[in-house]
Amino acid sequence: MVSESMERPLPFRQRMHVWMHLAMCRLCNGFARQLRLLRRAAHEHPDRLDIDVDDPEARLSEEARERIRAALRRSDG
């Protein structure tokens, strides 16, 4: 929900749930801070987001790709 709230306005009830959870959960609060930091860095330095897709180190491993595919299948089901 934290990530989603950065992309679109959440309804009041959802905003309150997120706010209350972040007030109590240290791990999610840290995650939210990291997301805000990444978002700010991406906006401040868009030129550093360019990735050479031909660079093998810039690509996901086949194992990582399969984990993502599996997660997407689970979320669709």
N, CA, C and O atoms as a MOPAC input file, in Angstrom:
PM7 MOZYME 1SCF
protein

 N      0.81800 1    -1.19400 1     0.00000 1
 C      0.00000 1     0.00000 1     0.00000 1
 C      0.86600 1     1.26400 1     0.00000 1
 O      0.48400 1     2.28400 1    -0.57300 1
 N      2.03200 1     1.18900 1     0.64600 1
 C      2.91300 1     2.35800 1     0.67100 1
 C      3.34800 1     2.69600 1    -0.75100 1
 O      3.29000 1     3.85300 1    -1.16700 1
 N      3.77500 1     1.69900 1    -1.47700 1
 C      4.19800 1     1.91500 1    -2.85700 1
 C      3.04400 1     2.43900 1    -3.69300 1
 O      3.21200 1     3.36500 1    -4.48600 1
 N      1.88800 1     1.85200 1    -3.51500 1
 C      0.70800 1     2.27200 1    -4.26600 1
 C      0.34200 1     3.71800 1    -3.94500 1
 O     -0.09400 1     4.46000 1    -4.82500 1
 N      0.51800 1     4.11700 1    -2.68500 1
 C      0.16400 1     5.48100 1    -2.28700 1
 C      1.07300 1     6.51800 1    -2.94000 1
 O      0.72000 1     7.69500 1    -3.02400 1
 N      2.23900 1     6.08000 1    -3.39800 1
 C      3.13800 1     6.99700 1    -4.08600 1
 C      2.75600 1     7.17300 1    -5.54800 1
 O      3.18900 1     8.12200 1    -6.20300 1
 N      1.94100 1     6.25200 1    -6.05500 1
 C      1.52000 1     6.29000 1    -7.45000 1
 C      0.15800 1     6.93400 1    -7.64400 1
 O     -0.12000 1     7.52100 1    -8.69000 1
 N     -0.69000 1     6.81900 1    -6.62800 1
 C     -2.04300 1     7.37000 1    -6.72800 1
 C     -2.54600 1     7.69300 1    -5.32700 1
 O     -2.09600 1     7.10400 1    -4.34300 1
 N     -3.47700 1     8.62700 1    -5.24600 1
 C     -4.05700 1     8.94100 1    -3.93100 1
 C     -4.90100 1     7.77100 1    -3.42700 1
 O     -5.70600 1     7.21100 1    -4.17100 1
 N     -4.71400 1     7.41700 1    -2.18700 1
 C     -5.50800 1     6.35100 1    -1.58900 1
 C     -6.75800 1     6.94600 1    -0.95200 1
 O     -6.75500 1     8.09900 1    -0.52000 1
 N     -7.82800 1     6.15200 1    -0.89500 1
 C     -9.00800 1     6.60800 1    -0.15700 1
 C     -8.64000 1     6.85100 1     1.31500 1
 O     -7.68400 1     6.27300 1     1.83100 1
 N     -9.40600 1     7.70200 1     1.96700 1
 C     -9.11300 1     8.09200 1     3.33700 1
 C     -8.89200 1     6.89100 1     4.25400 1
 O     -7.92300 1     6.85600 1     5.01200 1
 N     -9.77600 1     5.92300 1     4.18600 1
 C     -9.68700 1     4.75100 1     5.07500 1
 C     -8.36000 1     3.99900 1     4.87400 1
 O     -7.71400 1     3.60400 1     5.84500 1
 N     -7.96500 1     3.80700 1     3.62700 1
 C     -6.69700 1     3.12500 1     3.34500 1
 C     -5.51600 1     3.96100 1     3.82900 1
 O     -4.56300 1     3.41500 1     4.38500 1
 N     -5.56600 1     5.27900 1     3.62500 1
 C     -4.49500 1     6.15300 1     4.12200 1
 C     -4.34400 1     6.01400 1     5.62500 1
 O     -3.22600 1     5.96900 1     6.13800 1
 N     -5.46700 1     5.94600 1     6.33400 1
 C     -5.42400 1     5.81100 1     7.79300 1
 C     -4.83300 1     4.46300 1     8.19900 1
 O     -4.04800 1     4.38800 1     9.14400 1
 N     -5.20600 1     3.40300 1     7.48800 1
 C     -4.65000 1     2.07400 1     7.78900 1
 C     -3.13100 1     2.07700 1     7.59300 1
 O     -2.38600 1     1.56800 1     8.43100 1
 N     -2.68900 1     2.65100 1     6.48400 1
 C     -1.24900 1     2.71400 1     6.20400 1
 C     -0.54500 1     3.53500 1     7.27400 1
 O      0.48200 1     3.12000 1     7.81100 1
 N     -1.10100 1     4.70200 1     7.58200 1
 C     -0.49000 1     5.58500 1     8.58300 1
 C     -0.37700 1     4.88200 1     9.93500 1
 O      0.66800 1     4.94600 1    10.58300 1
 N     -1.45300 1     4.21000 1    10.36100 1
 C     -1.43000 1     3.51300 1    11.65300 1
 C     -0.41900 1     2.36600 1    11.64000 1
 O      0.31000 1     2.16000 1    12.61000 1
 N     -0.38500 1     1.63600 1    10.55400 1
 C      0.54000 1     0.51300 1    10.47300 1
 C      1.98700 1     1.01500 1    10.51500 1
 O      2.82400 1     0.45500 1    11.22200 1
 N      2.27200 1     2.06900 1     9.75600 1
 C      3.63700 1     2.61300 1     9.74700 1
 C      4.02400 1     3.16100 1    11.12100 1
 O      5.19700 1     3.12600 1    11.49400 1
 N      3.05600 1     3.66300 1    11.86900 1
 C      3.33400 1     4.17200 1    13.20700 1
 C      3.73900 1     3.04900 1    14.15600 1
 O      4.45800 1     3.28300 1    15.12700 1
 N      3.27600 1     1.81900 1    13.87500 1
 C      3.55100 1     0.69400 1    14.77200 1
 C      4.63900 1    -0.24700 1    14.25900 1
 O      5.31600 1    -0.89300 1    15.05900 1
 N      4.81700 1    -0.33700 1    12.95800 1
 C      5.69800 1    -1.35400 1    12.38200 1
 C      7.02000 1    -0.73400 1    11.91800 1
 O      7.07500 1    -0.00600 1    10.92800 1
 N      8.05300 1    -1.04000 1    12.64900 1
 C      9.37800 1    -0.49400 1    12.35200 1
 C      9.88500 1    -0.93900 1    10.98200 1
 O     10.49600 1    -0.15200 1    10.26000 1
 N      9.63400 1    -2.19600 1    10.62300 1
 C     10.13600 1    -2.71100 1     9.34000 1
 C      9.44900 1    -2.03100 1     8.15200 1
 O     10.11200 1    -1.63400 1     7.19400 1
 N      8.14200 1    -1.90200 1     8.21600 1
 C      7.42500 1    -1.25100 1     7.11200 1
 C      7.75400 1     0.23400 1     7.05500 1
 O      7.82000 1     0.81700 1     5.97300 1
 N      7.96000 1     0.84300 1     8.21300 1
 C      8.34100 1     2.24700 1     8.23800 1
 C      9.68700 1     2.42500 1     7.53200 1
 O      9.86500 1     3.36800 1     6.76100 1
 N     10.62800 1     1.52300 1     7.79400 1
 C     11.91900 1     1.56800 1     7.10900 1
 C     11.76500 1     1.36900 1     5.61400 1
 O     12.42900 1     2.03500 1     4.81900 1
 N     10.88500 1     0.44600 1     5.23200 1
 C     10.62100 1     0.20100 1     3.81000 1
 C     10.06800 1     1.46400 1     3.16000 1
 O     10.48200 1     1.82600 1     2.05800 1
 N      9.14000 1     2.13500 1     3.83000 1
 C      8.55200 1     3.36300 1     3.28800 1
 C      9.62000 1     4.43600 1     3.12500 1
 O      9.62500 1     5.15200 1     2.12400 1
 N     10.51900 1     4.55700 1     4.08600 1
 C     11.60100 1     5.54400 1     3.97600 1
 C     12.49600 1     5.22100 1     2.79000 1
 O     12.90400 1     6.12400 1     2.06100 1
 N     12.80800 1     3.94100 1     2.58700 1
 C     13.64200 1     3.53500 1     1.46000 1
 C     12.95300 1     3.86700 1     0.13300 1
 O     13.59600 1     4.35700 1    -0.79500 1
 N     11.66600 1     3.60300 1     0.04500 1
 C     10.93100 1     3.92800 1    -1.18400 1
 C     10.95500 1     5.41800 1    -1.46500 1
 O     11.15200 1     5.83600 1    -2.60600 1
 N     10.75400 1     6.22600 1    -0.42400 1
 C     10.79000 1     7.68500 1    -0.61800 1
 C     12.17800 1     8.13400 1    -1.07400 1
 O     12.30100 1     8.99700 1    -1.94300 1
 N     13.21400 1     7.55300 1    -0.49000 1
 C     14.58000 1     7.89300 1    -0.87300 1
 C     14.84500 1     7.52600 1    -2.33900 1
 O     15.39800 1     8.32600 1    -3.09300 1
 N     14.45200 1     6.32500 1    -2.73000 1
 C     14.64100 1     5.89200 1    -4.11700 1
 C     13.86100 1     6.76800 1    -5.09000 1
 O     14.36000 1     7.12700 1    -6.15700 1
 N     12.64900 1     7.10400 1    -4.71500 1
 C     11.81600 1     7.94800 1    -5.57400 1
 C     12.44000 1     9.33000 1    -5.74800 1
 O     12.49200 1     9.86700 1    -6.85500 1
 N     12.91600 1     9.90000 1    -4.63200 1
 C     13.54400 1    11.22200 1    -4.69600 1
 C     14.82100 1    11.16800 1    -5.53600 1
 O     15.06500 1    12.05600 1    -6.35200 1
 N     15.63700 1    10.12400 1    -5.33700 1
 C     16.88100 1     9.99200 1    -6.09900 1
 C     16.59200 1     9.84600 1    -7.59100 1
 O     17.29800 1    10.42000 1    -8.42000 1
 N     15.56500 1     9.08600 1    -7.93100 1
 C     15.21600 1     8.89200 1    -9.34000 1
 C     14.76100 1    10.20400 1    -9.97700 1
 O     15.06700 1    10.47700 1   -11.13700 1
 N     14.02800 1    11.01200 1    -9.21200 1
 C     13.57100 1    12.29900 1    -9.75100 1
 C     14.71000 1    13.30700 1    -9.84400 1
 O     14.75200 1    14.11400 1   -10.77300 1
 N     15.62000 1    13.26600 1    -8.89700 1
 C     16.71800 1    14.23300 1    -8.89000 1
 C     17.82700 1    13.88400 1    -9.88000 1
 O     18.54600 1    14.77100 1   -10.34200 1
 N     17.97000 1    12.59500 1   -10.21000 1
 C     19.06500 1    12.14900 1   -11.08000 1
 C     18.55600 1    11.19100 1   -12.16200 1
 O     19.00800 1    10.04800 1   -12.22300 1
 N     17.63400 1    11.63000 1   -13.00900 1
 C     17.09300 1    10.71700 1   -14.02200 1
 C     18.14800 1    10.22900 1   -15.00600 1
 O     18.00100 1     9.15800 1   -15.59500 1
 N     19.21500 1    11.01400 1   -15.18900 1
 C     20.27300 1    10.61900 1   -16.11300 1
 C     21.02300 1     9.38000 1   -15.63100 1
 O     21.64500 1     8.68700 1   -16.43600 1
 N     20.97600 1     9.09600 1   -14.36100 1
 C     21.68700 1     7.93600 1   -13.81700 1
 C     20.86500 1     6.65900 1   -13.88200 1
 O     21.32600 1     5.60300 1   -13.45000 1
 N     19.65900 1     6.74400 1   -14.41400 1
 C     18.80100 1     5.56900 1   -14.51100 1
 C     19.02400 1     4.78500 1   -15.78800 1
 O     18.52600 1     3.66800 1   -15.92600 1
 N     19.77000 1     5.35900 1   -16.72800 1
 C     20.03500 1     4.65900 1   -17.98100 1
 C     20.85200 1     3.39800 1   -17.71600 1
 O     21.87300 1     3.43100 1   -17.03000 1
 N     20.38600 1     2.30100 1   -18.26900 1
 C     21.06700 1     1.01800 1   -18.09000 1
 C     21.40600 1     0.46500 1   -19.46400 1
 O     20.56800 1     0.45100 1   -20.36600 1
 N     22.62300 1     0.01600 1   -19.61000 1
 C     23.04900 1    -0.61800 1   -20.85400 1
 C     22.49800 1    -2.04400 1   -20.85600 1
 O     23.03600 1    -2.91800 1   -20.17700 1
 N     21.42400 1    -2.28000 1   -21.62000 1
 C     20.78700 1    -3.59800 1   -21.60800 1
 C     21.66300 1    -4.67500 1   -22.22400 1
 O     21.37100 1    -5.86200 1   -22.07700 1
 N     22.72800 1    -4.29000 1   -22.90800 1
 C     23.64400 1    -5.28400 1   -23.46200 1
 C     24.69900 1    -5.70900 1   -22.44400 1
 O     25.44200 1    -6.66300 1   -22.67600 1
 N     24.76400 1    -5.00500 1   -21.32200 1
 C     25.70600 1    -5.35000 1   -20.26000 1
 C     25.13500 1    -6.51900 1   -19.46600 1
 O     24.08500 1    -6.37300 1   -18.84000 1
 N     25.80400 1    -7.68300 1   -19.47400 1
 C     25.27200 1    -8.86000 1   -18.77100 1
 C     25.03300 1    -8.61800 1   -17.28800 1
 O     24.14400 1    -9.23900 1   -16.70600 1
 N     25.79400 1    -7.74200 1   -16.66600 1
 C     25.60900 1    -7.48600 1   -15.24000 1
 C     24.38400 1    -6.62500 1   -14.97200 1
 O     23.92800 1    -6.54800 1   -13.83100 1
 N     23.84200 1    -5.97800 1   -15.99200 1
 C     22.65300 1    -5.14500 1   -15.82900 1
 C     21.37300 1    -5.94200 1   -16.02200 1
 O     20.27700 1    -5.42600 1   -15.80000 1
 N     21.50500 1    -7.18900 1   -16.43000 1
 C     20.33300 1    -8.02700 1   -16.69300 1
 C     20.01700 1    -8.91100 1   -15.49700 1
 O     20.89300 1    -9.24000 1   -14.69700 1
 N     18.74800 1    -9.28800 1   -15.39100 1
 C     18.34200 1   -10.23100 1   -14.36200 1
 C     18.77700 1   -11.63300 1   -14.76800 1
 O     18.78100 1   -11.98900 1   -15.94600 1
 N     19.13800 1   -12.40500 1   -13.77300 1
 C     19.47400 1   -13.80200 1   -14.05600 1
 C     18.19900 1   -14.54400 1   -14.43500 1
 O     17.09500 1   -14.08800 1   -14.13800 1
 N     18.35400 1   -15.67800 1   -15.08600 1
 C     17.19400 1   -16.48200 1   -15.46200 1
 C     16.43800 1   -16.93000 1   -14.21000 1
 O     15.20900 1   -17.01200 1   -14.21300 1
 N     17.18000 1   -17.21600 1   -13.14800 1
 C     16.54600 1   -17.60800 1   -11.87700 1
 C     15.65700 1   -16.47200 1   -11.34700 1
 O     14.53300 1   -16.71800 1   -10.90700 1
 N     16.15200 1   -15.24700 1   -11.38800 1
 C     15.36800 1   -14.09600 1   -10.92600 1
 C     14.14000 1   -13.90200 1   -11.80800 1
 O     13.05100 1   -13.61200 1   -11.31200 1
 N     14.32000 1   -14.06100 1   -13.11000 1
 C     13.18900 1   -13.92500 1   -14.02400 1
 C     12.11100 1   -14.96200 1   -13.71000 1
 O     10.92200 1   -14.64600 1   -13.73700 1
 N     12.51600 1   -16.18300 1   -13.41700 1
 C     11.55700 1   -17.24500 1   -13.11800 1
 C     10.84300 1   -16.96800 1   -11.79900 1
 O      9.65000 1   -17.24600 1   -11.68400 1
 N     11.53800 1   -16.43100 1   -10.80700 1
 C     10.88400 1   -16.07600 1    -9.54000 1
 C      9.82100 1   -15.00000 1    -9.77400 1
 O      8.74400 1   -15.04700 1    -9.18100 1
 N     10.12500 1   -14.04600 1   -10.62900 1
 C      9.16400 1   -12.98500 1   -10.94100 1
 C      7.96500 1   -13.57200 1   -11.67400 1
 O      6.82000 1   -13.24500 1   -11.36200 1
 N      8.23000 1   -14.44200 1   -12.65200 1
 C      7.12300 1   -15.08400 1   -13.38600 1
 C      6.22200 1   -15.85700 1   -12.42100 1
 O      4.99700 1   -15.77300 1   -12.50900 1
 N      6.83100 1   -16.60900 1   -11.50300 1
 C      6.06300 1   -17.40100 1   -10.54000 1
 C      5.22700 1   -16.48500 1    -9.64500 1
 O      4.06500 1   -16.78300 1    -9.36800 1
 N      5.80200 1   -15.39200 1    -9.19900 1
 C      5.05100 1   -14.45200 1    -8.35200 1
 C      3.88800 1   -13.84400 1    -9.10900 1
 O      2.80800 1   -13.66300 1    -8.54600 1
 N      4.09500 1   -13.52700 1   -10.37700 1
 C      3.02000 1   -12.96900 1   -11.18700 1
 C      1.90400 1   -13.99300 1   -11.40100 1
 O      0.72200 1   -13.65000 1   -11.36900 1
 N      2.29100 1   -15.25100 1   -11.61900 1
 C      1.28100 1   -16.29600 1   -11.78000 1
 C      0.46700 1   -16.44000 1   -10.51000 1
 O     -0.75400 1   -16.58300 1   -10.56700 1
 N      1.13900 1   -16.40400 1    -9.34600 1
 C      0.42300 1   -16.52200 1    -8.05900 1
 C     -0.52800 1   -15.35500 1    -7.86200 1
 O     -1.63700 1   -15.54200 1    -7.36200 1
 N     -0.11700 1   -14.15900 1    -8.24500 1
 C     -0.96700 1   -12.99300 1    -8.02600 1
 C     -2.15300 1   -12.97600 1    -8.97900 1
 O     -3.18700 1   -12.38400 1    -8.66900 1
 N     -2.01600 1   -13.61900 1   -10.14000 1
 C     -3.13100 1   -13.68900 1   -11.09900 1
 C     -4.15400 1   -14.73000 1   -10.67200 1
 O     -5.33900 1   -14.60700 1   -10.98200 1
 N     -3.69700 1   -15.75500 1    -9.96100 1
 C     -4.54100 1   -16.88400 1    -9.62200 1
 C     -5.50000 1   -16.57700 1    -8.56600 1
 O     -6.28400 1   -17.44100 1    -8.17400 1

